[in-house]
Amino acid sequence: MNTEATTHYYDSADGLRLFYRDYAPGRPGVPVICLPGLTRNSRDFEDLALRLSNQRRVITPDLRGRGFSAWDPNWKNYHPVTYVADVWALLDTLGIDRVAVIGTSLGGLIAMAMAFQDRGRLAGVIMNDIGPEIAPEGLARIASYTGKLPPVHNWAEAAAQTREVYGQSLPDIGDEEWARLARRGYRANDDGVPLLDMDPDIGTAIREAGAQSGDPWQLFDALAATPTLVLHGVLSDILSPGILSRMHARMPGLQSVEVPNRGHVPLLDEPECLAAIDAFMGGLPE
């Protein structure tokens, strides 16, 4: 079976045209949906999706305002509640009743909210360096640059800017990998100039939202009966050891793996991540 992705669009409930990649749609068993981080898109999962699609169908959407999905004219819709509705719309469009979720950062928050709304549809959840609480120093760092980065003029500058933003989280990767990450986070315009592949108003939304409100642990509690794995970058300023410890205390069956030399977020190509993901997926229904 060909595991290369096919590309498609679907319509959100409020009429936005949204993009997704579909790997091995004919595979039987519970499929996997991979949800990206705040400023990222489905290209971050290219390698992992190909790996997983040897066993399962894998779907990798671009959230609204990112990648090939339409930008929302109302920045207030850049909100987890809207993203959750978009994911349900995609799964319903594809006729998928039950799914495993791999969520990086924001994607993990979406997975928790999905469990809160309809836990029976989740076969398992992998959360990449995120918990119900977000360490305030990490939130402040992300709010400081999202939607505010100066324009770049070529791919070398895009790679340098990518390193500037993520360098403290990925201290041991080289020039080739930075260039590759830039190609995933930027897209060339008609003149060949790379542009960040996201709506700058996503930054407006996160700054206006401010600190977390309500009780985010209610969302995490919804995962109590769902197999859950946390990948924790040991250098993370988003998922602190204290937050992870509270997650384990609240959910005794929680699995977690420490990813050395990674902050927020692991790239999901690290040996520790791949071994943990393979083992976790192997324990889910085929």
N, C-alpha and C positions, 0 to 999 in steps of 0.2 A: 504494500500500500504506500502511495506517495504521501509523505508527511510534510511536504512544503505547504505553506499557508496559502489559502485563498482569501481574498479581501472582499469585504462586503460593507453595506450601509444598512441602517435601520432608522426608524423615526422614534424619537422620544415622545412621551405623552404630551409635551407642550410643543411638539412640532420641529425640534431640532434634528438635523441629519447627523447621525453618529456613526462612527467607523469601528470595525472590528476585523481581526484576523482569525481565521478558523483553520486549525491544524487537525488533519486526520478525522474529518467529520463522520466517517463511517465506522470508527472504532466503537465496539460495544462497551458497556459498563458506564460507571459514573464519570462524566467529563470534569475537566478542570477549567476554572476561569481565573485568569491572572490580572490583578488590579494594580495599577501603577501608583507611584507617589505623587505628591502635590503638583510638582512642576514637570513631571515626566510623562511618558506615553508608552504605548504597547511595544515599541522597539526595544525597550529594556529587557523584554522577556524572550527575544528571538532565540537565543541559544538554549535556554531552559525549555521553551515550548517545543523545540525540535527534539530535545532529549526525552521529554515526557510523552510526546506524541507517538513514540514507539509502542507505548502501552495504552494510552488514553487519548480521547479527543481533548484538545486544548483550545480555549478561546481567549484572545487577548484584545480587549477593547481599548480605544482611546476615549478617556473621559471627555465630556463636553469642554470645549475651550483648549483642547490639547490635540497635537498630531493632526490627523485628517478629519477629526470631528469638528462640527461647526462651533464657532464662538457664540456665547450667549449674549444677546444685547442687554440683558439685565444682570449686572455682576452679582446681585444678591442671590442669584440661583447657583453660584459657585459655593455649594453648601453640601455637607454629607447627606442630608435628607434627599436632596435632588439627585445626587449621584446614586444613592440606593435605588431610587425609583427608576433611574436609567438602566441599572443592571438588571432589575427585575423585568423591565420591558424587553431587554435583549434576550434574557432566558426564556421569557414567554414567547417571543417571536420565533425562537428556535425550537420551542416545544420541549424544553429541558425542565424536568420537574425537580431534579436533585443534582447537586453539584458540589465539588470540592473547590475551595477558594484559596488562592495564594495571594496575599495582600501585602504590598510594600508600603510601609508608612501609612499614608492616607488610605491606601487600599485595605490595610488591616482594620482601620476604623470602620470602613464601609462593611467589611465582613462581620464585625461585631454588631453593627446596626441591622444587617440582614438577619443575623441570628435572633436579635431582639424582636424583629417583626415576624419571622417565620422560620424558627430553628429547624423544623422538620425537613426543610429543603436543602440543608447543608450537611454533607456527608463528612466533612472534615475541613479544618481551617489551618493554614500556615500563615503566621503573622511575622513579617520581616521587620524587625527592630521597631516595634510599636506595642504599646499597651493602652489601657483605658485612660491613664493619665499621661500627659506630655510634660516632660521636665521644662520649667519656664525658660531656662537659659537657651535650650534648643529652639523653643518656639520663637523667642526673641531673635535668634540668629536667622531663622528662616524668614520671619517677617521683615527683617532688615534688607533683604536682597530681592525677594520675590517680586517680579514686575518692575524692578528698579535698575537692573543691570544696564550699563551703557552698551550701545550697539557695537558690534564687531564688523570688520571689513573683509575678513578672509577666514579660511579654516584654521590657519595657525593661531589667529587671535581667538577663535572659538574654543580651540583646545586649551589655550592659556587661561581663558575665562572659566572654563570648566574646572581646571585644576585649582584656580583661585577659590571657587565656591566649595569644592568637595575635597580639597587636598588634605585637610586635617582628618577627614574620615577614611581616606584611602592613601595612607602614607607610603606604601611600598609599590605602587604601580608606576609603569614607565610611560614614555612619550607615546608609544604606539597605542597603549590602552587609553590614554587621555584623548587621543585623536578619535578613537573608536567611540568613546563616550560622548564626545562632542557631536559626532554624526547621528547619535541617537537623540540628543537633546535639542539640536538645531536642524533647520531645513533650509536649503538654498532657495532664494527668490528667483524671479525670472532673469535677474542680472547675475546670478551665481553667487550672491552674497548671502552668507548664512544668517538666519534669523532664529531667535529662540522660538521653539515650536509650541508656543502657548500664548494665551491671551494675557497681557499684562494686568488686566483687571482681576485675575486670580489673586494677585498680591493685594489689591484693594480689599477684596473680600476677607482675606485672612487678617489684615490689619484692623478692619472694622469689627471683626468678630472678637478680637482681643483674647483674653484668658478664657479657658474652658469654663462652662457654666453647667449647672445641674449636677447630677451624679453619674459620671461616665462608667462607674463600676457596675451599674445596672445592665449596661450593654455587655460587659464582660461576663457577668453572671449568666447571661443567656447562652453562653457557650458551654455551660457546665456539663451537658450531656453529649457534647460534640467533641470528637477527637481533635485536639488542638496542639500545635507545635509553635514555639516562639524561637526565632533566630535572633540572637542578641549580639550586636557589635559591641565588643568590650570597651571601645572608645566612644560609645554613643553619648551624645548630649540630649537625646530625646527619650530613650528608654534607660533609665538609671537602674543600678543594681537594687536600690530600695523598692522601686516600682515593680521590678521583676520578682523580688522576694514576696511582695504582697500578692502578686498574681498567683504564685505557687501556694501561698497560704490559703488563698480564696478558692483555688481549684487544685486539689491534691493530685489529680490525674494529669495535670498540665505537663507537657514535655517542653524542654528548652535546650538549646545548644549555644554555647559561647563561640563566637567567631573572632579569632584573634586578629589583631592589627586592622580591625575595621571599626568605623564609627557608624554614623547614620548616612547611608545604609550599606550593609553587605550587598555585593553585586550578584549574589546567587550563583557564582561560578567557583566559589571557594570550595576546597575539598570537604570541609566540615559541613557546609550548606548542602552540597550535592549528596553526600552520604545520608544526612538527616532527611532530606526531601525524598530520596529514593526509598528509605526504610519506611517513612511515614506513608507514602503513596502505596507501597507494597502491602500495607495493612488495611487499606480501604477496599470496599467492594469493587470487583471488576465490572 
